[in-house]
Amino acid sequence: PVADPDVESQPRGGFRCRLCQVSAANRPSLAEHLRGKKHQRLRALRAERRAQEQRSLFVTGFARGTSGAELADYFRTYGDVATVVMDKEKGAYAIVELREAAGRERALAEPQHHLDGHRLRIRPREQKAFVYGPPSGRSPRREPLSPARLEQELWQASDVDTQMSRLVELLELSEAERRVRHLLVTLFQEPGPSPPRPSCDTAAFLTHSPPSFPRLGCAVLPFGSSVNGFDAHGCDLDLLLDLEPTKSLQAAATRDLPASEDSILSDIDLAVTPAPEVLELVATVLRRCVPGVRRVRAVPTARRPVVKFCHKQSGLAGDISIDNRLALLNTRFLQLCAEADERVRPLVYAVRLWAKQQGLAGNPSGGGPLLNNYALTLLVLFFLQTRSPSVLPTVARLRDMAGDEDRAVVGGWDCSFPRDAASLEPSTNTE
């Protein structure tokens, strides 16, 4: 049973079934769980979902108001259609499931698809990790951890090391919360609906065809506390809209796109467009093209200009920034440190909690903002770099270890360091 890919060993003993999100104290109880009805039912459900994904197409480009029955009639040319699921909110896309995978392959092999004068864009449906959730379909929300409950949980630990490990488990994002964030990032990368012909101030992103950030050469990349290894329940989702590849795509669009696409990407030059105007363009795309996004507003006067948004279904708040590649590399650096030694995360979480309780972090009553979590994390990392022997390698040492593919300079800052923690030598420090 321990070799089952759904099973992971726990650091303090016992096992956990990733599929069912159930813990087992020992091997006999693990074996009993794997034989149980719940585990077998979820395994069958996962296999069924994967088979559905391998028979399904993601379809965009159809006219607004197109019905599921019309799409089903069109794709019957390639095989029997099992179901058509439409995007109910904005009519932007549809999932077409055929009864056989061969039918999907026949549709994908067709170079062009047209329905009622509109060119359809089809691709295989994304294969997503199967995650068991509550039957209501709503994203599970963890209740806020009160100081009293936190104290009670920590008092049950046998020693300080166990307390610190338990603290990480209590404060970090749950698997369900991580899944919601991953799905939201994926949503930002899906095509949106066809808007009316835009004016020049929105022409950099919007065309007659359904706009999407990836199609225009823009990568949507998460950074910050959601992904740097030091996440906490309730933290915002920080996203970088990387516009660097867009200039070359604008030139290629004018040269290579078919006339039917009616590309207007060259109407505006992002290299010289002021940041406030670009932020307004991003906000316009979010409002028109991303289902479920609410309360979108550009904040060009912030220290780091962003577009703020909220996702209706999950309640998750987030920021999208541009020209912020240094933050992306800072995130990768923190990921490296978190993975380099198992003592790093517990110490960071403990110091953060201590600083908050002592009024040294956040916005204590009667005072302004003091140290934030990022500053506290860097202080802990510096402490671990200066032990004798060190727990973490110094920045200079990391720069020396970086390979050619790891070299990067952003805004005058040398951001060269190995991307893989496995390439670091284990620390000989036993504190």
N, C-alpha and C positions, 0 to 999 in steps of 0.2 A: 504493500500500500504506500510506503514512503516514496517509492519511485513514481507514483502517479503524478502526472504533470499538474493536476489540480491541487496538489498538496505541497505545503511549504512548512519547513521546520521553524519553530519559534525560538528566539534567542535564549529564552529562559526555560526551555523545555516544552514538550508538547508539540502539537501540530495544528495547522489551520487549513481548512478547505477553502480555496479561493472561490470556487464555483458557488458554494452555498453560504459562504461567509460564516462558517461554523468552526469553533475550536474544539480540539480533542486533547485530553490530558495525556494519553498514552497510546501505544500502538493498538492494543485490543479495541479501545473505544473508537480509534480512527477507522479500523477495519470494519467495525459495526456500522459506523456512519456511511462508509463508502458502499456498503451493501444495502443501505436503507432506501426506502421509497422516495424520500425527498431528493437524494443525490441522483438516483437513477432517473427520476422524472426530469430533473434539470438537465442531465446529460442528454436525454432524448430531445428536450426542448431546444437545447443549444444546437444539436445536430440538425434539427428541423429548420432552425433559423439560418444556419449556414447554407443549407441546401436551397432555401428561398433566395438568399443573397446571390448564389451562383446562377440562379435562373432569372434574375431581375435586372432591369435597365433603369438608369437615372436619365430622365428626359426633360429637356427645356427647349425654349424657342417657339413653342406653339402660341397661337393667338390667345389673348385674354378672353375668357369665357368658354374656351374649349372644354368639352365635357370628358369625363372618363370613358364614356361609351364610344365617343369618337376616336379616342386614342386606342381603345381596345380593338375597334374595327380596323384601324390602320395596321396594328402590329399582328393581327391574325394572319397576315400574309406570310409571316415567318414561323407561325406555330400557334397552338391553342393558348389563349391568354387566361391565366388563372384569376388575377385581380389587377386593378388599377387604383392606386392610392394617390389622390390629388392633394397638393398643398392648399388647404382650405383658406388660409389667412390672406394670401396675396396672389394665389394662382400662378406661382412662379415655376413650379416644377411638378413632376409626377414620377411615381415609382410604378413601373410596369413589370409585373411578374408573369413569366410564361410557364407553362407546365413542364417544359423540358429545357435543360441547359442548351441543347443543340439549337433550339429556336432563338435563344438569345445570341448565340454565336453567329447565326445566319444574319440577324439584324445588325450586329456589330460589323460584319464583313461588308455590308452595303456602304459605299462611299458617301452617299448623300441621301437624306430623307426630307421629304416635303409634305406638308399637310395644309391644305387650304391656302396655298401661296406663301406659307412660312417654312423656313428651313429649320428642321428639328436638329437639335444636338443631342446625341445619345452617348452614354458611356456605361461601363459596368457599374452596378450599384456598389458602393463602398462596403467592404467587409469590415465590420466593427466587432470589437471584443464583446463577447456575451457577458452582460452584467445582470445578475439577479436583483430585482428591485421589488418594492411593494406593489401589490396588485392594483392600486389606485392609479398608477402611472405617473403620479407626481414625484418630483425629485425629493428624496428623503432629506429632512432638515434636522440637524442635531440641536437639541436644546442648549441654550447658553450655559456654560459651566460656571456655577456660582462659587465664590470663595469658600463657602462652607463645604460644598460638595468636594471641591478640589482638596481642601485640607483633610477631609475624611478619607478620600482615596489615597492620599500620600501617607497618612498615618498607618494604613494597612500594610505598607511595604516594610520589608524586613531590615533594610539598610539604606544608606544614602544613594548608593549606586542604583538600587532598584527603584528608589523614589524618582531619581532623575530620568530613568528610562520610562517609568510610568507617566511622568510629566509630559514627555514627548507624545505618548499615545493619546493622552487626554486633550492636548492642545493642537495637534497637527490635523490637517484635513483628513476626513474619512475617505474611504475608497469611493463612496457614492458622490461626495463633493468633488473629488478629482475627476470622476467620470463626467459630471455636469460641465466642468470647465473645459474638458477635452471636446465634448460635443458642441459647446458654444464656439470654440475656436474653429471647429469644422464647419459650423453654420456660417461663419464669416467668410469661409472660402467657397461657399456654394453660390451658383449664379442666382441673381435676383430677377424680378419681373421686368418687363419692358416698359419704361416710363415714356411720357410724351417727349417729343423732340426738345432737347434742352437748349437753354441759352448759352452764350459763350462762357459765362462764368462757371458752368458745370460741365463744360465739354471735355475736360481732361479725363473724366471717368465714365460719362454716360454716353451710350450710342443707341442706335435703333435696336440693336440686338441686346439681349439681356446682359447687363453689366455684372461684373464680378471682379474683385480685387486680383485673384490669380490670373484671370484671362488678360488683364492689362499689365502683367508682369510684376505685380506688387505682391510681396509675401507678407502674410499676417502671422507674426511670430509672438508667442507669449514670453514674457520675461518677468522678473521680480519675484515676489514672495510666493506666488502660486506654483512656481516651478524651480526655485533655486535651492530647495532642500530644507528651507527653514520656514515653511508655510505655517499659517495659523488659521483656525476656524474663523470665518467671516472676512478674511482678507480680500481686497478687491482683485479683479482680474486686469492685469496690465498687458497691453498689446502694443507691438511696434508694427506700424505699416511701413515696410521698407520700400521706398520709392526709387532706390538707386537704379534698378534695371529698367525703369520706365522710359528714360530718354531713348535708349536703343530700340525699345519696343515701339515707341511713337514713330520713329523713322521707318521701322520695318512695316508698321501698319499701313502707312501711306503707300509703301512700295509693293507690299505683297498681298494685302487682303483683297478678296474679290469685291467687285463693285457693289454687289448686292448687300455687303455688310455695311456700306455707307459709313466708313470710319471717319470720325472727327477728332481723333486723338491728337492730331497735329495742331488743333486750334489754340492750344495753350502750351506754354513751355514751363514745365514744372521746375526746371533749373533756375528760373528767374522769377517765378511767381512768389509773391510774399507769403510767409507762413500763415498769417490769418486767413488769407483767401484759400490756401490749400486745405486748412482745417475745415472751412465751410464746405468745401467740395466733399471732404470725407464725411461730414455730418449729413450732407444731402444723400450720399450713397447709402448710409446706414438707414436713414428714414425711409427711403424708397425701396431698398433692395434686401434688407435682412429681416426675415420674419421674427416677430416677438420682441424686437428692440423698441424700447420706450425712453422717454425723457432724454432725448439726444440733444446735446448743446456743446458748441465749441467754446473753449475757454482760452483764447489767444493771449491773455494777459497774465496767465499763471507763470511761475518761475520756469516750469517746463510746460509749454503750451500743449493742450490735449483736447480731445473730444470725449466728453463723458457720456455714458449711456447706462441703461438698466435693462436687464433681460426679464421680461414679464413673467414667464413660467417659473423660472428658478429664483427670481428676486436678486440675482447676482448683479452687483454694480461693477463697472469697469471703466478704464481709460484707454484711449488709443492715442499714441504719440507718433510723431514723425521725426526724422533726423535725430534719432536717439540710439544709435548703434553701440555707443559706449555702455549703455545700460544692459544691452543684450550680452556683451562680453563680461560685464560685472556679474551677471546672472550665471554664466557658464563657470566663472571663477568660483563663485560660492558653491555651485554644484560639485565642482572638483574637490573643494575642501570638505564638504559634507560627506562625500564618498571615500575620502582618503583614510579616515580613522573613525571607528565607531563611537569614540568619546566626544567627537566634535558637536554633534547635534544636541545630546543631552546637556552639555555645558552651556551652549548658546541659549537653549530654552530656559534653563535655570537662571542664568544671569538676567535674561529679559524679564522673567517673572519677578525676581528680586528688585530690579530697577523700577518696575512699575509700582510695586508695593511701597517702595521708599520714596516715590514721587520724583524719580530721576528721569523717567521716560514718559512720553505722551504729552498730555496737556493737563497737568495737575491743577486743582482748583486754586485760584489766586495767582497763577503765574502763566507765562507763555510756554510755547513748545520748547522742550529740552531735547534730550537725546532721543532719536527715533530707533526703531528696531534695526535698521541697516547699520547705523553707527555703532550700536552695541555689538552687533555681529562682527564687524571689522575689529573692534577692540578685543573680542575674544579670540579671533583668528590671530591677531598680532601677538597676544599672550602665548598662544600655542606655538607660534613660530619662534619665540624667544626662550622657550624652555631649554634645558641642557640635560640630555639631548632634546632636540626639538620634536614636537608632536606633528607639526606640519612644516613642509619645506618653505623657506623664505621666497619672496617674490623674485629675488635675484637668482636663486637656485632654480626656480620654475622656468625662468626665462632661458637659462642655460640648457634646460632639459627639453625645451620646445623643439619640435621638428620643423622642417620647412613649411609643412602644411598648417602648422600652428602659429606662424608668424602673423602678427597684425598690429598696426598702429592706427589709432582712431583719435582724431583731434589732438595729435601730438603726444598721446599717451601710448606707451609700449604695452600692448595687451598680449604679449607672447607667453603662452604657457601650455603644457600638455592638456589635451581635451579628455584623455582617458585616465581615470584614477588608477587603473591597473598598471600603468607605466611607472607609478611612483614606488619608491622603496618603502617598505613598512617601517614605521618608527620603532626605535629601540627603547623609547621612553616607556616606563611601566607605571608611572604615577596614576 
